[in-house]
Amino acid sequence: MSANATHATKMRYRAEYVHEPGVIKDVFDGSHYQTLLKTVVPAGESNPFFYFSDERDIALGLSTDGFGPFKKRKQTCWPIILFNYNIPPEFRFRKKYCIHVATVPGPKKPWDWDSFCWPLVQELIQLEMGVKAFDAVSLSLFLLHAYLILAFGDIPAMALIMRMKGQNGISPCRICDIKAISFNSRPHYVPLRRDKVPGAQPRRYDPSDLPIRTHDKLLKQASKVEMASTSAKREERAKKYGIKGVPVLSCISSISFPSSFPFDFMHLIWENLIPNLIEFWTATFKDLDHADKDYVIEKHVWEEVGAATAACGATIPSAFGAPVPDIATKRHLMNAEMYANWTLFIAPIVLRGRFKKPQYYKHFMQLVELLKLCLAFEISEVILNQIDEGFRLWVEKYER
């Protein structure tokens, strides 16, 4: 790409991007990237140079997830994809600019993801040190540096990459050290309040002061797991820390654990939170007892919501995306785009007056307003604080 004049010009976007303090418009406004700009690359300690000191240095992101390539089979495979953040946002996620470096063949998820990623890590280390390349803009040879700064996917995929125990562990979160609890032999879950659960410690977490993991602490804990003298001790430490071992991506100096592993908004919100809320409202969430709960929407009322949802397809322009089907009878056809459109544009209308108590509709609308703030193309520090505080209050109200 650097040898192609058109692509090389597009890749000047990163160098020409101007960061405005207190404003987030792109990945280059993130704290991790801004920290890297002031950090010396370890490979250049004898002849110091900083990350991204050359305008041609490239910022990369990595993503992976399992998907079923066949409609009627359960086998999965795991593509590993790199994104070139030097390309402007309006182009960078187009198919021709996505760099597909490998596919883990399946048929199930990889037991040892690091073994498949190791060849890529070797090349990323080479790119940190620099490889000779041709610049089609200046018509000269130069030492090309590329740095991996982010890796993202859904929670199970990130558990593989970071070698975490995952969402069912006692320490399930990759960002903080919050401890999960189990009640009445149910799966582990992580409420802020656990004062009614016998023996749970601590009795309550303050959402504004969670025990955040740090890079050094996480890797130190991972090393303790690796250095365990017996398999029993190893499993005991892994259970305690929520970490199975040292991830191979820790070899990349531009990666920081856990700040380089943000949550995937699509999976977190559209594929998990909204479907789970719907299952709560329709009394189908897991095996919980929903009988006589006032948050449950009666079946015939939910069928009316579904019919009203399907009717909206005739009046919403196709530019908004695929029409949302009857959410009561054809929810299996829903994808992330449909959940997004339903939540942001349709649900505020069709859910009005449907709950037994208005507090649940009000609580849902607070979520909608927060999601709209998250999806803005430009987020100021004021709005970021509003989002932060808004989600804290929303979760606390949810638990009440």
C-alpha positions as semicolon CSV with decimal commas, in nm:
position;residue;x (nm);y (nm);z (nm)
1;M;0,000;0,000;0,000
2;S;0,285;0,240;0,074
3;A;0,420;0,170;-0,276
4;N;0,090;0,273;-0,434
5;A;0,056;0,651;-0,467
6;T;-0,322;0,653;-0,410
7;H;-0,309;0,432;-0,101
8;A;0,004;0,599;0,036
9;T;-0,170;0,937;0,016
10;K;-0,476;0,804;0,199
11;M;-0,250;0,663;0,470
12;R;-0,126;1,014;0,552
13;Y;-0,457;1,061;0,737
14;R;-0,307;0,963;1,074
15;A;-0,017;1,209;1,042
16;E;-0,249;1,492;0,934
17;Y;-0,508;1,421;1,205
18;V;-0,523;1,701;1,463
19;H;-0,609;1,594;1,816
20;E;-0,830;1,836;2,009
21;P;-0,790;1,789;2,386
22;G;-1,120;1,693;2,545
23;V;-1,278;1,581;2,215
24;I;-1,303;1,224;2,082
25;K;-1,362;1,181;1,709
26;D;-1,133;0,890;1,621
27;V;-0,911;0,622;1,771
28;F;-0,623;0,873;1,773
29;D;-0,800;1,072;2,044
30;G;-0,781;0,772;2,277
31;S;-0,561;0,785;2,586
32;H;-0,360;0,478;2,480
33;Y;-0,255;0,624;2,145
34;Q;-0,179;0,962;2,302
35;T;0,042;0,789;2,560
36;L;0,229;0,602;2,287
37;L;0,317;0,930;2,116
38;K;0,529;1,018;2,423
39;T;0,682;0,670;2,463
40;V;1,016;0,544;2,329
41;V;0,996;0,221;2,129
42;P;1,189;-0,050;2,323
43;A;1,365;-0,168;2,005
44;G;1,509;0,181;1,961
45;E;1,657;0,232;2,306
46;S;2,014;0,245;2,167
47;N;1,900;0,497;1,904
48;P;1,578;0,636;2,059
49;F;1,268;0,707;1,856
50;F;0,906;0,742;1,962
51;Y;0,600;0,553;1,852
52;F;0,449;0,713;1,542
53;S;0,733;0,966;1,514
54;D;0,736;0,911;1,136
55;E;0,429;1,031;0,947
56;R;0,431;0,699;0,759
57;D;0,409;0,485;1,075
58;I;0,094;0,272;1,069
59;A;-0,156;0,207;1,350
60;L;-0,325;-0,134;1,336
61;G;-0,625;-0,293;1,504
62;L;-0,694;-0,665;1,532
63;S;-1,030;-0,838;1,542
64;T;-1,141;-1,200;1,554
65;D;-1,459;-1,393;1,615
66;G;-1,608;-1,731;1,540
67;F;-1,878;-1,762;1,275
68;G;-2,060;-2,045;1,103
69;P;-1,981;-2,048;0,730
70;F;-2,263;-2,297;0,665
71;K;-2,625;-2,214;0,737
72;K;-2,733;-2,563;0,843
73;R;-2,422;-2,677;1,027
74;K;-2,277;-2,594;1,369
75;Q;-1,911;-2,588;1,267
76;T;-1,731;-2,257;1,307
77;C;-1,408;-2,097;1,190
78;W;-1,219;-1,797;1,325
79;P;-1,087;-1,533;1,081
80;I;-0,814;-1,301;1,212
81;I;-0,839;-0,954;1,058
82;L;-0,625;-0,640;1,080
83;F;-0,761;-0,289;1,029
84;N;-0,543;-0,006;0,902
85;Y;-0,630;0,302;1,110
86;N;-0,407;0,525;0,893
87;I;-0,685;0,519;0,636
88;P;-0,966;0,776;0,689
89;P;-1,273;0,642;0,876
90;E;-1,496;0,661;0,568
91;F;-1,271;0,407;0,390
92;R;-1,089;0,200;0,653
93;F;-1,357;-0,064;0,712
94;R;-1,433;-0,130;0,348
95;K;-1,368;-0,488;0,247
96;K;-1,070;-0,411;0,024
97;Y;-0,886;-0,237;0,308
98;C;-0,944;-0,511;0,568
99;I;-0,633;-0,729;0,595
100;H;-0,731;-1,093;0,640
101;V;-0,414;-1,253;0,778
102;A;-0,539;-1,597;0,884
103;T;-0,834;-1,824;0,952
104;V;-0,842;-2,075;1,236
105;P;-1,017;-2,364;1,060
106;G;-1,244;-2,503;1,333
107;P;-1,474;-2,697;1,349
108;K;-1,483;-2,564;1,708
109;K;-1,326;-2,263;1,873
110;P;-0,943;-2,286;1,905
111;W;-0,829;-2,440;2,232
112;D;-0,497;-2,251;2,205
113;W;-0,556;-1,931;2,009
114;D;-0,198;-1,813;2,073
115;S;-0,055;-2,100;1,868
116;F;-0,244;-1,979;1,561
117;C;-0,158;-1,613;1,626
118;W;0,216;-1,670;1,682
119;P;0,321;-1,626;1,313
120;L;0,133;-1,293;1,308
121;V;0,300;-1,184;1,634
122;Q;0,641;-1,256;1,482
123;E;0,561;-1,028;1,188
124;L;0,421;-0,757;1,417
125;I;0,747;-0,762;1,614
126;Q;0,937;-0,719;1,286
127;L;0,710;-0,428;1,195
128;E;0,779;-0,262;1,531
129;M;1,154;-0,276;1,455
130;G;1,093;-0,163;1,097
131;V;1,098;-0,317;0,750
132;K;1,234;-0,163;0,433
133;A;0,959;-0,026;0,208
134;F;0,906;0,214;-0,083
135;D;0,716;0,540;-0,039
136;A;0,525;0,623;-0,358
137;V;0,469;0,983;-0,242
138;S;0,833;1,083;-0,186
139;L;0,964;0,817;-0,430
140;S;1,216;0,691;-0,177
141;L;1,299;0,390;0,038
142;F;1,224;0,418;0,409
143;L;1,197;0,207;0,723
144;L;0,829;0,127;0,767
145;H;0,700;0,084;1,123
146;A;0,355;-0,054;1,208
147;Y;0,217;-0,086;1,561
148;L;-0,078;-0,288;1,685
149;I;-0,267;-0,065;1,930
150;L;-0,610;-0,232;1,967
151;A;-0,770;-0,576;1,964
152;F;-1,144;-0,626;1,988
153;G;-1,425;-0,877;1,948
154;D;-1,700;-1,022;2,163
155;I;-1,631;-1,129;2,522
156;P;-1,560;-1,500;2,447
157;A;-1,319;-1,403;2,167
158;M;-1,134;-1,158;2,391
159;A;-1,114;-1,425;2,662
160;L;-0,925;-1,642;2,412
161;I;-0,691;-1,363;2,302
162;M;-0,618;-1,239;2,656
163;R;-0,618;-1,590;2,804
164;M;-0,891;-1,495;3,050
165;K;-1,132;-1,736;3,219
166;G;-1,417;-1,556;3,047
167;Q;-1,767;-1,444;3,134
168;N;-1,843;-1,746;3,354
169;G;-1,536;-1,709;3,580
170;I;-1,514;-1,570;3,931
171;S;-1,313;-1,275;3,793
172;P;-1,491;-1,244;3,458
173;C;-1,410;-0,884;3,364
174;R;-1,098;-0,803;3,164
175;I;-1,109;-0,438;3,272
176;C;-1,164;-0,467;3,649
177;D;-1,119;-0,714;3,934
178;I;-1,487;-0,731;4,027
179;K;-1,577;-1,074;4,169
180;A;-1,875;-1,277;4,052
181;I;-2,109;-1,456;4,287
182;S;-2,333;-1,761;4,259
183;F;-2,669;-1,788;4,432
184;N;-2,888;-2,098;4,464
185;S;-2,650;-2,293;4,235
186;R;-2,711;-2,054;3,945
187;P;-2,428;-1,946;3,709
188;H;-2,191;-1,673;3,828
189;Y;-2,307;-1,316;3,783
190;V;-2,170;-0,977;3,886
191;P;-2,419;-0,742;4,055
192;L;-2,295;-0,427;4,225
193;R;-2,506;-0,507;4,532
194;R;-2,459;-0,848;4,693
195;D;-2,558;-0,767;5,052
196;K;-2,843;-1,020;5,040
197;V;-2,617;-1,305;4,926
198;P;-2,472;-1,497;5,224
199;G;-2,094;-1,476;5,248
200;A;-2,048;-1,251;4,944
201;Q;-1,749;-1,016;4,972
202;P;-1,739;-0,727;4,932
203;R;-2,101;-0,653;5,018
204;R;-2,123;-0,381;4,755
205;Y;-1,920;-0,231;4,470
206;D;-1,910;0,140;4,400
207;P;-1,952;0,172;4,019
208;S;-1,750;0,496;4,025
209;D;-1,458;0,327;4,200
210;L;-1,422;-0,025;4,062
211;P;-1,089;-0,210;4,115
212;I;-0,944;-0,148;3,769
213;R;-0,681;-0,387;3,634
214;T;-0,345;-0,247;3,523
215;H;-0,100;-0,374;3,262
216;D;0,172;-0,462;3,511
217;K;-0,065;-0,624;3,760
218;L;-0,242;-0,835;3,498
219;L;0,081;-0,969;3,348
220;K;0,225;-1,030;3,696
221;Q;-0,081;-1,237;3,784
222;A;-0,054;-1,422;3,452
223;S;0,311;-1,504;3,530
224;K;0,212;-1,639;3,872
225;V;-0,032;-1,874;3,701
226;E;0,239;-1,989;3,455
227;M;0,492;-2,044;3,735
228;A;0,262;-2,258;3,951
229;S;0,444;-2,572;4,064
230;T;0,147;-2,806;4,013
231;S;-0,155;-2,819;3,786
232;A;-0,380;-2,788;4,092
233;K;-0,207;-2,466;4,203
234;R;-0,219;-2,337;3,847
235;E;-0,594;-2,390;3,831
236;E;-0,638;-2,235;4,175
237;R;-0,449;-1,920;4,070
238;A;-0,626;-1,903;3,735
239;K;-0,961;-1,920;3,916
240;K;-0,852;-1,651;4,161
241;Y;-0,720;-1,404;3,901
242;G;-0,946;-1,497;3,611
243;I;-0,635;-1,547;3,394
244;K;-0,510;-1,873;3,243
245;G;-0,159;-1,758;3,152
246;V;0,056;-1,502;2,970
247;P;-0,100;-1,409;2,632
248;V;0,125;-1,409;2,328
249;L;0,014;-1,055;2,238
250;S;0,203;-0,933;2,547
251;C;0,514;-0,966;2,324
252;I;0,390;-0,661;2,132
253;S;0,527;-0,351;2,304
254;S;0,256;-0,118;2,166
255;I;-0,021;-0,323;2,333
256;S;-0,136;-0,237;2,685
257;F;-0,344;-0,473;2,898
258;P;-0,636;-0,414;2,937
259;S;-0,671;-0,067;2,775
260;S;-0,592;-0,204;2,426
261;F;-0,891;-0,439;2,449
262;P;-1,207;-0,224;2,448
263;F;-1,555;-0,372;2,457
264;D;-1,723;-0,434;2,121
265;F;-2,029;-0,207;2,113
266;M;-2,218;-0,424;1,862
267;H;-2,191;-0,742;2,069
268;L;-2,222;-0,571;2,406
269;I;-2,536;-0,370;2,323
270;W;-2,715;-0,496;2,013
271;E;-2,636;-0,867;2,047
272;N;-2,656;-0,895;2,428
273;L;-2,808;-0,614;2,632
274;I;-3,114;-0,543;2,414
275;P;-3,203;-0,912;2,348
276;N;-3,161;-0,985;2,720
277;L;-3,391;-0,696;2,813
278;I;-3,652;-0,829;2,571
279;E;-3,626;-1,173;2,730
280;F;-3,679;-1,014;3,072
281;W;-3,987;-0,828;2,950
282;T;-4,129;-1,146;2,793
283;A;-4,046;-1,371;3,096
284;T;-3,807;-1,594;2,899
285;F;-3,470;-1,489;3,043
286;K;-3,288;-1,807;3,151
287;D;-3,468;-2,012;3,417
288;L;-3,557;-1,726;3,648
289;D;-3,898;-1,706;3,810
290;H;-4,078;-1,424;3,631
291;A;-4,424;-1,502;3,767
292;D;-4,620;-1,196;3,877
293;K;-4,324;-0,962;3,812
294;D;-4,442;-0,615;3,717
295;Y;-4,169;-0,570;3,453
296;V;-4,322;-0,849;3,242
297;I;-4,522;-0,742;2,937
298;E;-4,828;-0,962;2,886
299;K;-4,813;-1,200;2,589
300;H;-5,102;-1,042;2,400
301;V;-4,953;-0,695;2,459
302;W;-4,613;-0,809;2,329
303;E;-4,786;-0,952;2,020
304;E;-4,934;-0,609;1,959
305;V;-4,585;-0,459;1,991
306;G;-4,459;-0,711;1,735
307;A;-4,736;-0,631;1,489
308;A;-4,676;-0,257;1,527
309;T;-4,304;-0,313;1,473
310;A;-4,360;-0,503;1,150
311;A;-4,600;-0,234;1,026
312;C;-4,329;0,030;1,061
313;G;-4,143;-0,124;0,766
314;A;-4,387;0,039;0,524
315;T;-4,307;0,391;0,644
316;I;-3,934;0,380;0,724
317;P;-3,700;0,461;0,429
318;S;-3,476;0,174;0,315
319;A;-3,173;0,397;0,377
320;F;-3,219;0,320;0,747
321;G;-3,143;-0,047;0,679
322;A;-3,335;-0,372;0,651
323;P;-3,693;-0,355;0,779
324;V;-3,743;-0,491;1,130
325;P;-3,967;-0,801;1,135
326;D;-4,241;-0,883;1,385
327;I;-4,031;-0,885;1,702
328;A;-4,282;-1,107;1,882
329;T;-4,294;-1,394;1,632
330;K;-3,982;-1,355;1,412
331;R;-3,714;-1,237;1,652
332;H;-3,488;-1,521;1,531
333;L;-3,447;-1,320;1,210
334;M;-3,315;-1,013;1,393
335;N;-2,954;-0,905;1,349
336;A;-2,752;-0,630;1,517
337;E;-2,861;-0,365;1,266
338;M;-3,227;-0,450;1,321
339;Y;-3,191;-0,441;1,699
340;A;-3,024;-0,100;1,670
341;N;-3,299;0,043;1,450
342;W;-3,571;-0,105;1,669
343;T;-3,417;0,029;1,990
344;L;-3,339;0,379;1,868
345;F;-3,635;0,456;1,638
346;I;-3,924;0,211;1,684
347;A;-3,927;0,092;2,046
348;P;-3,970;0,440;2,201
349;I;-4,308;0,458;2,022
350;V;-4,437;0,099;2,029
351;L;-4,341;0,041;2,395
352;R;-4,509;0,354;2,527
353;G;-4,787;0,256;2,765
354;R;-4,711;-0,117;2,735
355;F;-4,554;-0,173;3,077
356;K;-4,758;-0,229;3,391
357;K;-4,558;0,047;3,559
358;P;-4,426;0,355;3,374
359;Q;-4,091;0,337;3,560
360;Y;-3,976;0,055;3,330
361;Y;-4,050;0,254;3,014
362;K;-3,873;0,554;3,165
363;H;-3,573;0,336;3,252
364;F;-3,561;0,204;2,895
365;M;-3,577;0,555;2,749
366;Q;-3,281;0,658;2,967
367;L;-3,087;0,375;2,802
368;V;-3,191;0,494;2,455
369;E;-3,064;0,845;2,526
370;L;-2,730;0,706;2,650
371;L;-2,692;0,491;2,340
372;K;-2,755;0,791;2,115
373;L;-2,478;0,980;2,296
374;C;-2,242;0,683;2,247
375;L;-2,312;0,677;1,872
376;A;-2,229;1,044;1,813
377;F;-1,950;1,110;1,561
378;E;-1,791;1,353;1,804
379;I;-1,789;1,314;2,183
380;S;-1,669;1,592;2,409
381;E;-1,531;1,537;2,757
382;V;-1,855;1,674;2,899
383;I;-2,062;1,420;2,705
384;L;-1,818;1,141;2,797
385;N;-1,869;1,219;3,165
386;Q;-2,244;1,230;3,104
387;I;-2,230;0,884;2,946
388;D;-2,015;0,751;3,231
389;E;-2,243;0,884;3,503
390;G;-2,555;0,791;3,306
391;F;-2,464;0,423;3,281
392;R;-2,371;0,410;3,649
393;L;-2,712;0,541;3,746
394;W;-2,887;0,317;3,489
395;V;-2,727;0,000;3,629
396;E;-2,802;0,100;3,988
397;K;-3,167;0,164;3,897
398;Y;-3,178;-0,166;3,712
399;E;-3,060;-0,354;4,021
400;R;-3,320;-0,178;4,237
